[in-house]
Structures are given as structure tokens and as C-alpha cells.
Amino acid sequence: MNELGRKFWKEGYLVIENYFDDELMDYLNHKIIGHYGHNPEWKHNEEFLDKTETEVIPWFPFREGNNDFQPIEDDQRLNDLTESILGKDWKQLYLMAMFSKKGTRGQAWHQDCPPENNKQFNLNRLFYTHDITDDTGGKTIVMPGSHLTGIISVGDPHEDLKNQVVLAPEKGTLVLLHGHIWHRVRPITGFYRVSVNSRAIPKDTPDDITDIAVYRNLRYRFSTNEVIEERT
């Protein structure tokens, strides 16, 4: 495993600035905004929006036959880095764009998949098509090392936690997050906030690993749009 891989496994996240070139990011940002417009409708139900305090609208372009994001999936540097972290025979899971409107709450503290089995997880390969700044809001917050500590604690969905790290990725930045790391996104203050997540999984991990997410107050199953556990 290379140095970046070792750093990822220690902290549960990795940030690499200037990973993708501006021209590609500008092109993809234009495509994303063209898809959403500036006031898209929510995809999740009211219970999810209210209880999780998470307001983000997903889009899965490849499922619609849109191949504009293929250069990301084909990037050899990214795939080599992924292999150094996940090992051989890892698998691309899906690519998801995420849009948040001005004035929305971002994303509450959560883990992307159940943490009970430390060998079963997803890898978030996030990139940013525009700068995330104080003006835009929507900075990402992570708890270093929390991918090794089990289930996220019960508590306020959006509170600041001791030792949290605030990330403000610029256009073209790559952020890798372990699926068990505790993370959230601050409220959106600018016109919109966009990120794109090309998810991957290690060998022998089920394709539905991200169907259940764990929040500080509940577990939610996306395939059936239901709260499957209230956490108090």
C-alpha cells in the first residue's frame, strides 16, 4: 500500500487538491446544472427530510444513459489509488451527483452504510465541480478515525463535535471517504451546492451496501423509503 493509502486507512478520509482539471470540472458542472435547473424537486419523502435533517437531491446519470461522467470512471490515477486502498478486484458501484438548494440544511451526521462488519463498506470518491466556500456554505465535516470506532453516537444531527475537521474543497479536488466515517455537510448559503460521488466497493461486498444509512437518530433504508430503527 502506498503512502496515500496508509494515510486514508489511518484517518478514514483523504483530500487531494487540483486532482481534476478545470476544463473537465466546468463542463460537468454545466451538465449538472442543466439537469437540475435551480429549483429541482425533492426525491426523498418528507419523513426522511424531516427526521434526518438531510436535504440533498441525487442524480444517477449513467442509469439514464448519460455518459458525460465516463472520464471520471476511466481515470487511471483514480483507479490505481482505489486499488491501493481497497485491494485487487474492487468494483465501481455507481456515480451520483448531489445537488443542494440555497437555504437548505445540507446533510446531518451519518455513516453511509452499517458499520457492524468492518470489512463491509463503500468508498466515497467525491469530486467538486465548483469551489465550496464561506459564500456557498455546504462545507464537509469529518471525524478523523471514526471509521474504526463503530456506530455513530446518538445525538444532535448537526452539532459540532470535538476533533471534527472542516473541509472546503475547491474545484477539481478529490475527497475520499470511508463509508463508516462520521461525516456531514453544513447548510447551504449560496445559490446552490454540488458534489459528485463515484462510489466503489471492495471485493465480496454486496452491491446494496449503501441501501441502509446510519444517522445519529435513526437508520434509514433507501430502497423501501422507510425508517427501520429509531435511535435514542
Summary of the structure (lengths in Angstrom):
residues: 232
radius of gyration: 16.5
end to end distance: 39.4
largest distance: 46.7
contacts: 727
relative contact order: 0.24
helix: 23%
strand: 29%
